[in-house]
């Protein structure tokens, strides 16, 4: 496996898919084929078998962790002699563009919401905390979209701090991949969920200390559990190309789509465009900023060339 030569395997327990599947115990699947189709990202072929083998054991593990944290919350309330504000269990999910984070997040959200002790599960993507295209253009960062400096880190940290403090109706901006920008005057609201899944490229990154910086806080400081979705860079590049080709035939046909022009050119031109964007932006971001955070995750889900999770690495306690 590429990358595994620089993964500290001693820090993790390794399971292949079959070994991990045995840890499902009697956890019911609770998702229909129709629901799964709605959760899939473009070009992904995840099956109910993979949900059963990989995601059900993971939902069982997370349920145990959430239950333990809820017990700790009750103990703290008893010690202080008063009920503490409801604080969500926050799960961070990191990984490259096109590796399948959104699909993984949606499946986890659906499965975790079926456990009776944490039925309210919210999902927030950090895309909403990108600076608007206007700000990115003003700062000459449009070609760095997705890099750490393209995110409003202060606003993201303020959002997580409010959620983790037990505040109600915490607002987050909304990003549209169709218009490739923040949606004006639209917000999503997080209102004291039992679990919050935070999905994004750089959510496990340690902040760089810069002169004049007013905070050394990291997004991951607010996570109770973290997951990294891993795959060979060459495989992810191919998935990225396939995704753009799929979008060329679907969403990009909308005249209002930011990349509508890609629906007007040949397949070969779209492939050339995708390769250029991958190699000059996405791959550089992966190698410089995203991949180095992999070993900060408590769980690594490793995908094979077929977009299926073949290996699971669980950090030793």
N, C-alpha and C positions, 0 to 999 in steps of 0.2 A: 504494500500500500504506500503510495506516495504520501509524503508528510510524516508518516509514522516513525521514520528514522529520527525525527526531532521531537517526537511526543514522548514525554516522560511516562512510560508505561507503568513504572513502579508506583506511581501516584494513583493509578486507577486499577479497578477490577475490570477485566475484559470479558465480554460475553459475545459469542456469535449470535445470530438471530434465533437459532433453535434453542440455545441455552437460555437466552433472555425470555423467550416465549414461555418457558416452563414456570416462570415467576408470576404468570398471570393468575395462578390459582383458579378460583371459580368466578372471577370478575366477569360479569355479563357484558356483551359488546354494546348493546344499546344504540347502535347506529345502523340505519338501513343503507342499502346501496344507493338509493335516490338521494339521501342526505349526504353521503360521501361524495357523490358526483358534484353536488353544489359546493362542497368545500375545496375541491381540487383546484390547484392553480393551473394556468394555461399550459398544456403540453404534458402535465403530470399524469401518471397512470397508477396511482396508489390504489391498492385493492383492499377489500375487507379482510383478507388474510393477513396483510401487513398491519392493518389496524389491530387485529387480534394478537399478532405475534409481538409487535413492538409497542404500540400505543396503550394497549390495555394494561400490560405490566407497568408501564410508566405511570399511568393514571393511578394504579394501585399504590405505587411507591409514593407519589405525590400526595395521595389521600392520607397515607400514614404520617407523612411529614406535616401536612396541614393540621391533622388531628393533634399531633404532639405540640404544635405551636399554639393551638387553641387551648390545650390543657395548661400550657405555660401562661397564657393570658389570664386564665381563670385563677391560677395560683397567685399571680401578681396582684390581681384585684382583691383577692382574699388578704394578702399581706398588707396592702395599702388601706384596706377597709372600705373601699368604694369601687364601683364598677368603672372600668376604664373604657374610653371610646373604642368602638369597633374598628379594628385595624386590619386591612386586607393582607393576605399572604401574597407576596409579589414574586412572580416567576419571570426571569429575563431569558429571552431567546435571541441568540446572535448567529450570524453567518453571512455568507456572501450574497450579493445579488444573484437571483435565479437558482439558488440552492434549494428553495422550497420552504422558506421560513413561514410564509403566510398560510400555506396549507397545514403545516405542522401546528401552528398556533390555533387555527380554527378547529382542528381535530381534537387537540388537547382541551380547548374551551368546551367543546360539546361533551367530551367524556367526563371531564371534571365536574360539569354542572349536573351530572346524573348521580353524583354521590350525595346522600341526604344531609351530611353535615356541612356542605359548602355548595348550595345550589346556585348561588349568584356568582357567575364568573364573567368578568369583563375583559376585553382585549383592546389594547391601544398600540398603534404602530408609531414609531418615532419619526416616520415620514412627515407626520403632522407638525413636527418641530423643526423641519427644514426652514431656512429663511425663504421668503417669497422670491420668485424669479427677479422681481424688481430690485430687491436688496442684493441678491447674488450677482446680478449684472452690474450694479453700482460698485460692488466690491471686487469685480472681475473674478467671480467664483463659479460662473455657470459651467465651466469645464471641470469643476471640482465638486459637482453636486454628488452628495453621498459621502464625501470625505468629512472628517470630524469638524473642520472649520466651517462647513456649510450648514451646520445645525445651530439653532438657538439653545445652546447648552444651559444657559441661565434659566430660561423659561421651562425647559424640560425638568431641571432639578427642582424648580419651584413647584411644578405639578406633582412630582413624586413626593416631595416633602409634605405637601398638603394632603395627598392621599394617605400617606403613611402616618400622618398625624390624626387620622380619623375624621377629617373634614368631609362635609357633605357637598354634593353637586360641584365637583371640581371640573373645570372646563379645560379641554385640550383642542387645539386647532386641528382642522381636517385637511388632508392632502388628497388630491385627485390625480391618479395616473393618466386619466383621459386628457386633462388640460395641462398636466405636468407642472402643477403649481398648487399653492395653498388656496383653498376655496374661501373667497371673501365672505365674511359674516356668518360662517358656519362653524359650529363647535360640536364636539362629542362631550358627553357628561358622564363622569364617573362618580357614582353615589354609593359609597361604602360597600363595595362588593366583598364577598368572602375571599375571592381570589382575583388578582389582576395579572394578566399576562402582558408583558411589555416586549414587543418584537421590534428588532432593528439591527442595522448593520454593525454599529459601533457601541452597543450597550454595555459591553464588558471592558471597554477601554479605560485605562487609567489616565486621568487628565494630565496634560503636559504643564509643568510649572513655567509660567511666563512672567516676565517682569511686569509688575503692576497688577497681576491677577488677584482677585479678591476672594477666591475660593479654591480649595483643593479637593472639594467633594467630587465623587464619581457617581455616575448613574447607578452602578452596581452596588453602591453602598446601601441602597434601598431594597435590594433583592434578598429574598429568603432562599431562593434556589435559582440556579442558572444552567442553561442548556446551550450547547454550541452545535450547530448543524454543519457537518464537515463533508467534503468530497474533494477529489482531485480537481485542480484548477482547469485542466483540459476538458474534463467532463462538464464542469459548470459552464465553460465557454460554449460548448455545444448546446447545452440546455438553453442558454441565453439566446443563441441564434435561433433555435427552434421556437422559442417564445415570441421573438420578434416576427418570425414568419407567420405564426399563428395570429398574432395581433394584426398583421398586414391584411389578413383575410377577414378580420372581424372588427375589433374596436377602432382600428385606424381608418376604416372606411367612413367613419363619421366625419363630416367636413369640419366639425368643431374640435376634433382631436388634434393635439399638439403635433403629433407625428403623422398627420393625414397625408403628407407628401410621400410617405413610404408606401402608401397604398396605390400610388400612381406610377411606381417604377417597377422594374423587373425583379424577380426573385434574387437573381445574382447581385443586383445592386443593394438589395436589403441585406444579404449575407455579408457583402463587403462593408456596408455601414456598421453592421453588428460587430464584425471582427475588429473594426477600427475603434469603436466605442469600448469594446471589451478590453482591448490591449492598452489603450491609452488612458482609460479611466477606471473601469471596474477591476481589472486584474491588478493594476497598480495599488488601488485602494485595498484590495484583498491582501496582497503581500505585505504592504507597509503598515496597515492599520487593523485589519480584521483578523487575519490568521494568527498574528502574535498574541491575541487575547484568548486563543482557544483553551489553553491550559488554566485559565482562570475559571472555567466552567466546571460545575460539579458533575455534569453529565455531557458526554460527547456522543452524538448520533452520527455514525459514519455511513455515507451512501456509496453504493457501487455505481458502475457505469450505466446501469439500468434504472437509476433514480430510486432504487430501493435501499432501505437501511439494512446493511449487512452486519454491522458491528456496533456494540454499545460499550461505552467506557464510563464506569461510575467511580467517581473519586472516592478513595478510601477515607473513612472518618478518622 
